[in-house]
Amino acid sequence: MNRLVLIPLFAVTIWAVPGCAVGPNYRQPDAPKTAGYTAPGTLPAATVAAPGPGGAAQRFVEGLDIPGQWWTLFKSPELNALIERGMAHNPTLEASQAALREANETTAAEKSGFFPSVTGQYQGEREKASGAAFGLPQLGSFYSTLNSASVNVSYTIDAFGGVRRQVEALQAQADYQRFALEASTLSLTANIVTAAITEASLRAQIAATEEIIQSEQAELDITRKRVTAGGASRSDVLSQQTTLESTLVSLPTLRGQLAQERNQLAAYVGELPADFAGTQITLDSLELPTDLPVSLPSKLVEQRPDVREYADLLHQATAQVGVATANMLPQLTLSASFGGEATKFSKLFSPGSNVWSLLGGVTQPLFKGGELRHQRRAAVAAAEEAEANYRNTVITAFQNVSDSLYALQADADVLAAQMTAEQTAQQSLRLVKAQFESGAASHLQVLTAEQSYENAKIALVKARAQRYADTAALFQSLGGGWWNRTDVADNTIKQ
């Protein structure tokens, strides 16, 4: 038989060996069988509406799909530009992309275990020897030449699926990194939206505070004139001045918070604080999304990146049980070598110079002090831990959605009440000031009305901002529509 047939026959033999993958097969847990996110009858189909900016009613639309770029629903070009900068330059996102590429390459490398290892070898030898070494000193010295070339094939048969389970575990790890990247992207976009809303809120609070300061300064000037005319006392001036100073004190705090929020935005877009030149976003430039998606509960586990992450970690841990089990079983190895040896290179590949070998071996662990048994028990415990972590993540996901839905309902009620309170406080302040100028009201009444209006105006700004922020939180809690986007996956491909 031609020796060249040995290598193909060897390959056919190893692929024909039947095998099974030991250990449990992974099955993704079923989605929770629940009808909704809130108790029946506790969440209306729409929020209340209020007359004023940001006061539109929001409808909860069951089964409405989430756009991949959900933040564009706020209709702010400046916000869109910030998020584009963040997705292009954020270091955390770049690290997640690199981790995914690493996991994919590691999985591809492990798949080499499915194939034989083939190596080629050539060796040329020229030797001068003495006949005395062979007990023939009369021969004197002589020269010898030997050329050898061979192809060596070795293969460890995956009879019990240890390699397959290891590849399965690494693929699950790569899938985990894929959804970790999606989770990082969702977190980044939601954080930028929230930070931009917070920045806008602080700017509005500063503007409102500056208006109040102007009003209180004007009131102080009037009070001083009344003292000169004998219509007010020195204590009235001191009280008014104290109120003004208290309001002035709040400005540095607000400005410091604004600077810190700007620094946070700079970090999100991957820039240093001194180099950040973000566009100033105002609450008035943001449009409140009015049709809000409420995904079916059965779909949430598919949409949430963090739930998918923990499902893949459970898959990985399940596969590792199979790896630990296979390590306790025999390892079958086949190897073959085919080549030639000749004194002249030109005759190296002639039929008479052929040499070959076949070798089969079995390795069975006999005693390792219980190491393999305990490793398998540890793998089983790790799978149980992963399953518990998965269930906890699912519960948290449903809690997040429920919290967001209740928050939006409360936000609408609070905003409506704050709008009424702000209008009432403004009217009351105007009335008391007019009464004070005519002598029908005391200076204390003016101070009380001013403080009420100041608090109502700031509270209204915060209520508007909170409603925008909780709207973003709902999109985040529902998964952010990553399934309608491909840009994240495309960014992980590098030549």
C-alpha positions, 0 to 999 in steps of 0.5 A: 500500500502506498504510504501516502495513503496513511495521512488521509486515512488517519484523518478519516479515522479520527473524524469517524470516531463517535463522541458525545459531550458530557455534562448538562446541555444549556437551556435558556430559562423561560421568561417570567409568566407575568401579565405586566410590570405594575399591580392591576389597575394602578397605572392608567393608560396616560399621564395627566397633562399640565398647561406649560412647557413639558406638561404634555400627557404621555401615553403608555403604548404596549408593544411599541418598538423602541428605536435604536437611537431613542434619544432622538425622540427628545428632538435636540440636535445638540443632544444628538451631537453629544451622544455621537461624540461619546459613542465615538470617543468614550474610553469605556466603550472602546475597552468593551469593544476591545474585550469583545474582539479578544473574546471572539479571537480566543474562541476561534483559537480554541476551535483549533482543537477540533482539528489535527495538529500538523507540523513539517520538519526538515533536518540536514546532518553532516558528520565526521566520525572516527573508525576507532569509535566502532572498534575499527581504527584502521578505517581512519576518519570518514564522513557521513551525510543524512537528510531527513524530512517528515510531516507529523500529525497528532490529534487528541480525540474529543471522545467525551466532548471536553473540547466542544464544551470548552469552545461552548464556554468561550463562545458564551463568554464572547456572547457575554462580551457582546451584550456587555458592550451593548450594556455599556453603550446603553449606559453611556447614552442614558448617562449623557441624556441624564447629565445633559438634562441635569445641566439644563436644569441647573442652568434654569435654576441659576437663571431663576435664582438670578431673576429672584435676586433682581426682584429682591434687590429691587425690593430692597431698594424700595424698602430703603426709600421707604425708610427715608420717607418714614414708611418702613423701619430699619429692621425691615431693611435688614430683613430684606437684605438678609433674604437677598444675601441668602439667595445670593449664597445659593448661586455659588453652589448651583454654579459649582454643581453646573461645572461638575456636571460639565466635567462629567459630560466631558468624561462621557465624550472622552475629553478632558475638562479644560478641552470640553466645548459642549453645546449648552442645552436648555430645558426649552430645547428638549421636546418631551416624548409623548408616546412611550413604549411598554414592552411585553413582559415576555420580551423584556428578558430578550431586550435587556442587555444585562439579562442577556449578559447573565444568561450567557454567564449561566451558559458558560458556567453550564459548559464548564461543568462538561469540561470538568466532567471530561477532564475525569475521563480518558484522553485518546491521542493519535499521532502519525509521521510520514517522511523520508531519510536519505544521504543525498537530498535528491533521493530524499523523496524517492520511494526507497527512502520513505519512513512512517509511524503510527501511534495511539495512546490513552491517558486516564487520570488515576489519582490526583488527591480528589482534585478533579472531583472537587473541580467538578463540584466547584463547576456545579456550584458556579453554575448554581451561582450563575443561575441565581444571579440570572434570576436576580437580574431578571427581577431587577429588570422588571423592578426597573421598568415598574419603578420608571412607570410609576415615576413617570405617573408621579412626575406628571402629577408633581409637574401639574401641581408645581405649575399651579403652585408657581402661578399661585405664588407669583400672583400672591407675590404681586398682590402682597407687593401692591398691598405693601406699597399702599401700606396694607401689608407688612414687610414680613408678608412680602418676605414670606411671599418672595420666599414662597415664589422662589421655592415654587419657581425652583421646584418647577424647574426641578419637576420639569427636569425630573420628568425628562430624566425619568423618561430617559430612564424608561427607555434604558430600563426597556433595553434601549432598542439595541436590536434596531442598531448595528453601529455598535457591532460594526465598531468591533470589527478591525482588520 
